[in-house]
Amino acid sequence: MAQIDWDSLGFDAYRTRTVVLAHYKDGAWGKIETTETFSFTFDPFAQGLHYAISCFEGLKAFHQKNGDIIMFRPDRNAARLQRTAAFLGLPAPSEEMFIEMCKLCVKNNLEFLPPYGHQASMYLRPLLFAPHPQMQLVPYPEVFFAVMCAPAGSYYGAHLRSAAAVIPGDYDRAAPKGTGSYKLSANYAGTFVPYQIAHQQGYAELLYLNSATREFVDEFGSSNFFGIKGNSYVTPLSDSVLPSITNMTLQEVAADFGMKVEKRPVPLEELSEFSETGGCGPAVVITPISHIDMKPVLSGNEVSRTFRYLPDGEVGPACTKLYKRITGIQFGELEDTHGWCYKI
Ligand SMILES: Cc1ncc(COP(=O)(O)O)c(C=O)c1O
């Protein structure tokens, strides 16, 4: 049994027991393999290395209250990977193959799956990468698909906490009609430096506006945006936002609670009308936002505007209710009425 302090896990790369692999070449997938060697070898001219012909997914497996082990909505991740791969001109695994490889990854690394009761889970990271050596800017139908995993904490323990976000005036995330709605590895490269600056200034999150006009809210650097207004759950409709599975789930849960779900452009001005706002993604389900500062220059001192929702650390009733419902279903404490949990 791995010696892991389940209560102090963060969200980090982790060396577990095995990685599950498959290789697509000459029009077909080779057999699914597992390896305990935590290193891959590629040609130095691999397209994935030079041209970022690489994309990935992120989903979670949970140890439930009754001892079952489940993955949460892997079918949605399989579909999103197919959509991203098509954008890159690459073949993608079928839903069946995707789920089989994710299951195998969980089964092979069971000692790294946090036991029930620690608010922790196992993060699965499927990666599709183009290993073919090629200089020309044309897709080559050879891919390498790997599923790796890492035990992951909840960040919060049993209690949610809110954090501050910043709108950077001098950075955009995604161009209109560009790559923003695909889960491309390349999309994340441009967020590293602004995140570093934001974190140094005490902001947990970066909130990006639509780059064409900067008049609408797009999403956070690693999660979707939502706001609560009266009895409505409001989330941006935008071509350059990643279609988040957590957000999709929150919308269904909000509707179950009798809330109105509004998926539409969210003008920047509307940030002052929400009672609560949050980020949503698989790492933490919800990051409640205490306040959002607008800074013309991220590294500068000027704050041109602040949208305040809560004192730092406090969490509002809607975020609490939504978070508890989703994590309750994931940990098998509440009934899975939508059939989101795939038993392993
Ligand atoms: C930019 C971005 N938006 C949204 C999300 C949330 O997507 P999902 O809930 O499907 O993981 C992520 C992934 O974590 C992300 O990187």
The ligand as an SDF file (V2000), in Angstrom:
LIG
                    3D

 16 16  0  0  0  0  0  0  0  0999 V2000
   -9.7580   26.5300  -19.6390 C   0  0  0  0  0  0  0  0  0  0  0  0
  -10.6090   25.5490  -18.9350 C   0  0  0  0  0  0  0  0  0  0  0  0
  -11.9260   25.8090  -18.8230 N   0  0  0  0  0  0  0  0  0  0  0  0
  -12.7520   24.9480  -18.1760 C   0  0  0  0  0  0  0  0  0  0  0  0
  -12.2770   23.7740  -17.6020 C   0  0  0  0  0  0  0  0  0  0  0  0
  -13.2060   22.8580  -16.8930 C   0  0  0  0  0  0  0  0  0  0  0  0
  -13.5800   21.8220  -17.7350 O   0  0  0  0  0  0  0  0  0  0  0  0
  -14.1030   20.4430  -17.1440 P   0  0  0  0  0  0  0  0  0  0  0  0
  -15.0730   20.7620  -16.1150 O   0  0  0  0  0  0  0  0  0  0  0  0
  -14.7040   19.7420  -18.2940 O   0  0  0  0  0  0  0  0  0  0  0  0
  -12.9080   19.7290  -16.7400 O   0  0  0  0  0  0  0  0  0  0  0  0
  -10.9280   23.4510  -17.7310 C   0  0  0  0  0  0  0  0  0  0  0  0
  -10.3970   22.1780  -17.2320 C   0  0  0  0  0  0  0  0  0  0  0  0
  -10.0750   21.9080  -16.1830 O   0  0  0  0  0  0  0  0  0  0  0  0
  -10.0710   24.3620  -18.3850 C   0  0  0  0  0  0  0  0  0  0  0  0
   -8.7810   24.1030  -18.4800 O   0  0  0  0  0  0  0  0  0  0  0  0
  1  2  1  0
  2  3  1  0
  2 15  2  0
  3  4  2  0
  4  5  1  0
  5  6  1  0
  5 12  2  0
  6  7  1  0
  7  8  1  0
  8  9  2  0
  8 10  1  0
  8 11  1  0
 12 13  1  0
 12 15  1  0
 13 14  2  0
 15 16  1  0
M  END
$$$$
